[in-house]
Each structure stands twice: as structure tokens, then as C-alpha cells.
Amino acid sequence: MRFHVVSLANTHVTEAFSACAFTNKVKYFCRMIKDRSNKVFLYAGEQNEAPCGQHIVCIREAERAAYVGDRHYTNAQWDPALGRRR
């Protein structure tokens, strides 16, 4: 069987975004389906760690950054030592 999986445009399917439940669902679904000898086509951003037969890039990093910006928890502006924003 073939499975076409669409990821979120505002995150990467990588370990850095593992706190996002929806991104993790994409990654684990791809792994589960691929382990059962099915074909997986993943439509996602440029950065991907999910196992798939074919990774189709549907949004470039420059486009994603233009829409979302750098305001994600992986790039937090909070400094715990200071107790405030940097």
C-alpha cells in the first residue's frame, strides 16, 4: 500500500520539535507504516528525520521562516539565569 502523509508547515519533522504532538504523530506514523513494508510519501519542510520512501519538500526553510519567524520554543528568547527575556 501507499501512504501519503502531510506534515505541519510550521515545524520540522525532527527531534528538535519533539514537544509538538502533531509533529511526533507524523514521525511515528511514518515509522509504523514503513516498518510494515508499505510505501510512505512524506510532504514536509526541508528538515526531516522521519523514515519514509520519498520526502517531498513542499515548503522551503526561507518561506517557513518568513511566515512563522523565529518565535518557536526551540529558539526561545528566555534566559533562565536572568528570569527574563534576552
Contacts in CASP RR format, 6 or more apart in sequence:
PFRMAT RR
TARGET T0000
AUTHOR 0000-0000-0000
METHOD contacts of the structure
MODEL  1
MRFHVVSLANTHVTEAFSACAFTNKVKYFCRMIKDRSNKVFLYAGEQNEA
PCGQHIVCIREAERAAYVGDRHYTNAQWDPALGRRR
1 38 0 8 1.000
1 39 0 8 1.000
2 38 0 8 1.000
2 39 0 8 1.000
2 40 0 8 1.000
2 41 0 8 1.000
3 33 0 8 1.000
3 38 0 8 1.000
3 39 0 8 1.000
3 40 0 8 1.000
3 41 0 8 1.000
4 41 0 8 1.000
4 43 0 8 1.000
5 26 0 8 1.000
5 29 0 8 1.000
5 30 0 8 1.000
5 33 0 8 1.000
5 40 0 8 1.000
5 41 0 8 1.000
5 42 0 8 1.000
5 43 0 8 1.000
5 52 0 8 1.000
6 43 0 8 1.000
6 44 0 8 1.000
7 13 0 8 1.000
7 23 0 8 1.000
7 26 0 8 1.000
7 42 0 8 1.000
7 43 0 8 1.000
7 44 0 8 1.000
7 45 0 8 1.000
7 48 0 8 1.000
7 50 0 8 1.000
8 20 0 8 1.000
8 22 0 8 1.000
8 23 0 8 1.000
8 26 0 8 1.000
9 45 0 8 1.000
9 58 0 8 1.000
9 59 0 8 1.000
9 64 0 8 1.000
9 67 0 8 1.000
10 64 0 8 1.000
10 67 0 8 1.000
10 68 0 8 1.000
10 72 0 8 1.000
11 17 0 8 1.000
11 20 0 8 1.000
11 22 0 8 1.000
11 23 0 8 1.000
11 72 0 8 1.000
12 23 0 8 1.000
12 44 0 8 1.000
12 45 0 8 1.000
12 46 0 8 1.000
12 47 0 8 1.000
12 48 0 8 1.000
13 23 0 8 1.000
13 26 0 8 1.000
13 27 0 8 1.000
13 30 0 8 1.000
13 42 0 8 1.000
13 44 0 8 1.000
13 45 0 8 1.000
13 47 0 8 1.000
13 48 0 8 1.000
13 49 0 8 1.000
13 50 0 8 1.000
14 47 0 8 1.000
14 48 0 8 1.000
14 49 0 8 1.000
15 49 0 8 1.000
16 74 0 8 1.000
17 23 0 8 1.000
17 72 0 8 1.000
17 74 0 8 1.000
18 24 0 8 1.000
19 73 0 8 1.000
26 42 0 8 1.000
26 44 0 8 1.000
26 50 0 8 1.000
27 49 0 8 1.000
27 50 0 8 1.000
30 40 0 8 1.000
30 42 0 8 1.000
30 50 0 8 1.000
30 51 0 8 1.000
30 52 0 8 1.000
31 50 0 8 1.000
31 51 0 8 1.000
33 40 0 8 1.000
34 40 0 8 1.000
34 51 0 8 1.000
34 52 0 8 1.000
34 53 0 8 1.000
35 51 0 8 1.000
39 53 0 8 1.000
39 54 0 8 1.000
40 51 0 8 1.000
40 52 0 8 1.000
40 53 0 8 1.000
40 54 0 8 1.000
41 52 0 8 1.000
41 53 0 8 1.000
41 54 0 8 1.000
41 56 0 8 1.000
42 48 0 8 1.000
42 50 0 8 1.000
42 52 0 8 1.000
42 53 0 8 1.000
42 54 0 8 1.000
42 55 0 8 1.000
42 56 0 8 1.000
43 56 0 8 1.000
43 58 0 8 1.000
44 50 0 8 1.000
44 55 0 8 1.000
44 56 0 8 1.000
44 57 0 8 1.000
44 58 0 8 1.000
45 57 0 8 1.000
45 58 0 8 1.000
45 59 0 8 1.000
45 60 0 8 1.000
45 61 0 8 1.000
45 64 0 8 1.000
46 57 0 8 1.000
46 59 0 8 1.000
46 60 0 8 1.000
46 61 0 8 1.000
47 61 0 8 1.000
48 55 0 8 1.000
77 85 0 8 1.000
77 86 0 8 1.000
78 84 0 8 1.000
78 85 0 8 1.000
78 86 0 8 1.000
79 85 0 8 1.000
79 86 0 8 1.000
END
